[in-house]
Amino acid sequence: MNREQVFNYCAGPSTMPDSVLKKAQAEILNFNGTGVSIMEINHRGKDFTAVLEETKYRLKRIMNIPDTHDILFLQGGASLQFAAIPMNLLEDGEADYAITGNFSKRAANEAKKYGKINIACDTTESNHIYIPAQNELKLTDGAKYFYYCANNTVFGTEWQYTPKVSVPLVSDMSSDILTRKVDVSKYGIIYAGAQKNMSAAGVTVVIIDKRLAGREMPITPMVMSYKQMLETNSVLNTPPCWCIYMLDLMLEWLESEGGIDAMEERKKIKAGKVYDFIDNSTFYKAKALPGSRSYMNITFTTGSEERDVEFATEAASKGLICLKGHKVAGGLRASLYNAMPMEGADVLINFMKEFERAHV
């Protein structure tokens, strides 16, 4: 198969726009007339510094990030932030964690190594099919921060509201950043592994209220210290240069497509089509409850583990790849990130219709 015949529904690393990949391809041997690749230039030299600053500027503009906050480009994936956040913010106190899926549970378990963690909510018993309402959150007076994962890629749920708390909000937005407007001023930290909507795998974007820097525990490694990374503009050590460059290209593409407003409108149409089909089918069943469903990761099942496997296998043979659900949740999953064209939703629905006709 060639690229034109494949629709990639992978939860991450995810599909990227052809125009972005072609521009990167054209510049991979000679970046900006330098005669060398972006992967070969000095990370502290003027050419890469210009890329880094342009990327920061684009992201600040697109997300309307206030001057109270700054942007870090870090390594270690979102999972490294599970430890970095308590190391930098917990001090001698305690924090509240909302467990609504696989990665928020892992984040809470990691944070417990560094201090007292209170569970504000836990949807494990329901198999994470919903997001608790504001009045269901058990908040701790004097907590250092409140942590939640905005979109749950494994179970297909998404917070449709911003939690109201009196402490710094910390959110993992790895899989829904740049798909909706966010009031960044309400957050202490927003972070995202970039391989969903932002860039190639390898860079983690951290948007931090600068007032939170400088509180790290003595044991905090220097590359995990927000203060040291802010002071060195993310180049305390060699940053993921290629991934930052790709992030700049992706942000340029997003702006050319109409920005976050356009992405938000498209995602609702794309996901709405698929959910409407599932809800009107007696063969398929959505896993997440209405009102808590993710626009990015649609989780569903045919009602049989064997048929789910057959569905994913047959779909892949026809160019619809990575529809198998996460190993923790099973079933099926279609990820419709920003770069997935509208056609990707239509092609998926058509295959679902064909598969249903062949199995009823």
C-alpha positions in Angstrom: 0.0 0.0 0.0 1.0 3.6 -0.5 0.3 6.5 1.8 -2.8 7.6 -0.1 -4.4 4.2 0.6 -3.9 4.2 4.4 -5.9 5.9 7.2 -3.9 5.8 10.4 -6.2 5.7 13.6 -3.2 5.2 15.9 -3.5 6.8 19.4 0.1 7.9 19.1 2.4 8.5 17.4 -0.4 9.7 15.2 -1.0 10.7 11.7 0.5 13.9 10.4 -0.4 16.2 7.5 1.2 15.3 4.2 2.1 19.0 3.6 4.1 19.0 6.9 5.9 15.8 6.1 6.8 17.0 2.6 8.2 20.3 3.9 10.3 18.4 6.4 11.4 16.0 3.7 12.5 18.9 1.5 14.5 20.5 4.3 16.0 17.4 5.9 19.3 17.7 4.0 19.5 21.4 3.9 17.7 23.4 6.5 17.1 27.1 5.7 20.0 27.3 3.3 22.6 26.3 6.0 23.8 23.3 4.0 23.1 20.9 6.9 20.1 19.1 8.4 18.2 20.5 11.3 19.4 17.4 13.1 23.0 18.5 12.6 23.0 22.2 13.6 24.3 23.5 17.0 21.5 23.5 19.5 22.8 26.7 21.0 23.6 28.3 17.6 21.6 31.1 16.1 19.8 28.9 13.5 18.3 26.5 16.0 17.7 29.3 18.6 15.6 31.0 15.9 13.5 27.8 15.5 13.0 27.4 19.2 11.9 31.0 19.7 9.6 30.9 16.7 8.0 27.7 18.0 7.4 29.3 21.4 6.0 32.4 19.8 3.6 30.5 17.6 2.3 28.4 20.5 1.9 31.4 22.7 -0.1 33.1 20.0 -2.2 30.1 19.1 -3.1 29.2 22.7 -3.2 32.8 23.9 -0.7 32.0 26.6 -0.3 34.9 29.1 3.0 36.5 30.1 2.7 34.9 33.5 3.5 31.5 31.9 6.4 30.2 29.9 7.0 27.2 27.6 9.5 24.4 28.1 10.5 21.8 25.5 11.5 18.7 27.5 12.4 15.1 27.0 11.3 11.9 28.7 7.8 11.9 27.4 4.7 12.7 29.4 5.5 9.9 31.8 8.6 11.7 33.1 6.2 14.5 34.2 4.5 12.0 36.5 7.6 12.4 38.7 8.7 15.9 37.8 5.4 17.5 38.9 5.5 16.2 42.5 9.2 16.8 42.7 8.7 20.4 41.7 5.4 21.3 43.3 4.7 18.9 46.2 7.3 20.2 48.7 6.3 19.0 52.2 2.6 19.1 51.4 -0.1 16.9 49.7 -1.9 17.0 46.4 -5.2 15.9 44.9 -5.4 13.5 41.9 -8.4 12.6 39.8 -8.1 9.1 38.6 -10.2 8.7 35.4 -8.1 6.4 33.3 -4.9 4.5 32.9 -2.4 7.4 32.8 -3.9 9.4 35.6 -3.6 6.3 37.7 0.0 5.8 36.8 0.7 9.5 37.5 -0.9 9.2 41.0 1.1 6.0 41.8 4.3 7.7 40.7 3.6 10.9 42.8 3.1 8.7 45.9 6.8 8.1 45.9 7.4 11.8 46.8 4.6 12.7 49.2 1.0 12.4 50.3 -1.5 12.0 47.5 -5.2 12.2 48.0 -7.6 10.7 45.5 -10.2 13.3 44.5 -12.1 10.7 42.5 -11.6 7.3 41.0 -13.7 5.8 38.2 -11.9 2.4 38.2 -14.9 0.4 39.4 -16.9 1.6 36.4 -14.0 0.7 34.0 -13.5 4.5 33.5 -16.6 5.0 31.3 -17.4 8.5 32.7 -15.9 11.7 34.0 -17.1 12.8 37.5 -19.0 16.0 37.9 -17.6 18.9 39.8 -19.6 18.1 43.0 -18.2 14.6 43.0 -14.6 15.8 43.5 -13.2 15.4 47.0 -10.9 18.4 47.4 -8.3 18.8 50.1 -7.9 22.1 51.9 -4.4 23.4 51.5 -3.4 20.9 48.7 -0.4 22.0 46.7 -2.2 21.3 43.4 -5.0 19.4 41.7 -4.0 17.0 38.9 -6.2 15.5 36.2 -5.7 14.0 32.7 -7.9 16.0 30.3 -8.4 13.2 27.8 -8.1 9.5 28.4 -6.7 7.8 25.3 -7.1 4.3 26.6 -10.8 4.4 27.7 -12.0 7.2 25.5 -13.3 9.8 28.0 -12.6 13.5 28.1 -13.3 16.2 30.7 -15.9 18.5 29.2 -15.3 21.1 31.9 -12.5 22.7 33.7 -12.4 21.6 37.4 -12.9 24.5 39.8 -10.3 24.5 42.5 -8.6 27.0 44.7 -5.1 25.5 44.1 -2.9 25.3 41.0 -4.5 23.2 38.3 -2.1 20.7 36.7 -3.3 18.9 33.6 -2.0 16.2 31.2 -3.4 17.4 27.9 -1.3 15.1 25.7 -4.1 14.0 23.5 -6.5 16.9 23.3 -4.2 20.0 23.3 -4.8 22.3 20.4 -8.3 20.9 19.8 -10.2 23.3 21.9 -9.7 26.7 23.5 -8.1 26.6 27.0 -7.9 29.5 29.5 -4.2 28.9 30.3 -4.4 31.5 33.1 -6.4 29.1 35.2 -3.6 26.5 35.1 -0.3 26.1 37.0 0.9 23.5 34.6 -0.3 22.1 31.3 1.8 19.5 29.7 1.6 17.3 26.6 3.6 14.5 25.0 3.7 16.0 21.5 3.0 12.8 19.4 -0.7 13.2 19.2 -1.6 16.7 17.9 1.6 18.6 18.1 4.7 16.9 16.6 6.8 13.8 16.3 7.4 11.7 19.4 10.3 12.9 21.4 9.4 16.3 22.8 7.1 17.1 25.8 5.7 20.6 25.9 5.3 22.1 29.4 3.4 25.3 29.9 4.1 26.6 33.4 3.1 29.5 35.6 6.6 30.9 36.3 5.6 31.6 39.9 5.6 27.8 40.5 9.3 27.4 39.6 12.0 27.2 42.3 10.1 24.9 44.7 11.7 21.6 43.7 12.8 19.0 46.2 16.6 18.7 46.8 16.6 15.3 45.1 15.2 16.7 41.9 17.6 16.0 38.9 18.7 19.1 37.2 17.0 18.1 33.9 13.7 17.8 35.8 13.9 21.1 37.5 11.5 23.6 36.0 13.6 26.5 37.4 16.8 25.3 35.8 15.0 24.6 32.5 13.4 28.0 32.5 16.7 29.7 33.2 18.3 28.0 30.3 15.4 28.3 27.9 15.1 24.5 27.6 18.7 24.0 26.5 20.3 23.0 29.8 21.2 19.9 27.8 20.7 19.1 24.1 17.0 19.4 23.4 15.1 17.3 20.9 15.9 19.6 18.1 14.1 17.6 15.3 10.9 17.3 17.3 10.9 21.1 18.1 11.3 21.8 14.4 8.5 19.5 13.6 6.3 21.2 16.2 7.0 24.5 14.5 5.8 23.0 11.2 2.7 21.5 12.8 1.8 24.9 14.4 2.3 26.6 11.1 0.0 24.1 9.5 -2.6 24.5 12.2 -2.6 28.3 11.7 -3.0 27.8 8.0 -6.0 25.6 8.6 -7.8 28.2 10.7 -6.3 27.6 14.2 -7.9 26.1 17.2 -11.4 27.3 16.3 -11.3 25.3 13.1 -9.9 22.2 14.8 -12.6 22.4 17.5 -15.4 22.6 14.9 -13.9 19.7 12.8 -13.4 17.4 15.7 -17.0 17.7 16.7 -18.2 16.9 13.2 -15.7 14.0 12.8 -16.4 12.3 16.1 -20.1 13.2 15.9 -20.5 11.2 12.7 -18.9 8.1 14.2 -20.7 8.3 17.6 -24.1 8.8 15.8 -23.5 5.7 13.7 -22.5 3.6 16.7 -25.5 4.9 18.8 -27.9 4.0 16.0 -26.4 0.5 15.5 -27.5 -2.6 17.4 -24.2 -4.3 16.4 -21.7 -1.8 17.8 -21.6 -0.2 21.3 -19.6 2.8 22.5 -17.7 2.2 25.7 -17.8 5.8 27.2 -21.0 7.4 28.4 -22.5 10.4 26.6 -21.4 13.6 28.1 -18.0 12.1 28.9 -17.0 10.9 25.5 -13.7 11.8 23.9 -13.6 13.6 20.6 -10.1 12.3 20.0 -10.3 8.6 20.9 -13.5 6.7 20.2 -13.7 3.5 22.0 -16.2 0.8 21.0 -16.8 -2.9 20.6 -18.7 -5.3 18.4 -19.8 -7.2 21.5 -17.4 -10.0 21.0 -13.6 -10.2 21.6 -13.2 -12.5 18.7 -15.2 -10.2 16.4 -13.2 -7.2 17.7 -10.0 -8.9 16.6 -11.4 -9.8 13.3 -12.6 -6.2 12.8 -9.2 -4.7 13.4 -7.5 -7.3 11.2 -9.8 -7.0 8.3 -9.8 -3.2 8.6 -5.9 -3.2 8.5 -6.0 -5.3 5.3 -8.0 -2.5 3.7 -5.7 0.3 4.8 -7.6 1.3 8.0 -4.8 0.7 10.5 -4.4 0.7 14.3 -8.0 0.2 15.3 -7.3 -2.4 17.9 -8.0 -1.1 21.4 -5.3 -0.5 24.1 -4.2 -3.7 25.8 -5.6 -2.4 29.1 -9.1 -1.8 27.8 -9.5 -4.1 24.9 -12.1 -3.6 22.2 -11.6 -1.2 19.4 -10.4 2.4 19.2 -10.4 5.0 16.5 -8.2 8.1 17.2 -9.3 11.2 15.2 -6.6 13.8 16.0 -6.3 17.1 14.3 -4.5 15.8 11.2 -7.1 13.1 10.5 -9.1 14.4 7.5 -12.9 14.3 7.5 -12.6 11.5 5.0 -11.1 9.3 7.8 -14.4 9.4 9.7 -16.4 8.6 6.5 -14.2 5.7 5.4 -14.3 4.2 8.9 -18.1 4.4 9.0 -18.4 2.8 5.6 -16.1 -0.1 6.7 -18.2 -0.5 9.9 -21.3 -0.8 7.8 -19.7 -3.5 5.6 -18.5 -5.4 8.6 -21.8 -5.3 10.3 -23.7 -6.5 7.2 -21.3 -9.5 7.0 -21.7 -10.5 10.6 -25.5 -10.2 11.3 
